[in-house]
Amino acid sequence: MKDLKQVTLYTDGACSGNPGAGGWGAVLIFGEHRLEISGGEAETTNNRMELTAVIKGLECLKYPCRVDIYSDSAYVVNAFLENWVEGWERSQWKKADKKPVLNSDLWKQLIALTKMHEVTFHKVKGHADNELNNRCDELARNAIDKIKVSLDK
């Protein structure tokens, strides 16, 4: 894939209780353009929100791109950098202990999206001095607050 547009995608997921109300946030950067998106669910897990953030970010792309994905989730990043996803696909979504892979519905969505683009995953330190990671965390936590308010009504 040559002549692809370069996109930077920062993502984060959060949960209030695990499981509990959860939120996700993503910041996409393309040239001078910046898009912030977020959302959440009333009953979910932190890992599901981490995956959803990446999925929702990639779904914003209208054509194949070269995408650098930055996440503080070792769960998400290591699944690709250490080829866990390839092993899960080969073993029909069973882990080494023969138990089902958790969140396989989201993993399958994410794998399909990564095949549409030239994707590189990068692990960043969470809750540190990374401005864009912190912004994603803020977006995710704001989404949780909105969900909690709607649940209280």
Secondary structure as UniProt FT lines:
FT   STRAND          5..17
FT   TURN            18..19
FT   STRAND          20..30
FT   TURN            31..32
FT   STRAND          33..44
FT   HELIX           46..59
FT   STRAND          65..71
FT   HELIX           74..81
FT   TURN            82..83
FT   HELIX           84..90
FT   TURN            91..92
FT   TURN            96..97
FT   TURN            102..103
FT   HELIX           104..114
FT   TURN            115..116
FT   STRAND          118..123
FT   TURN            126..127
FT   HELIX           131..152
//
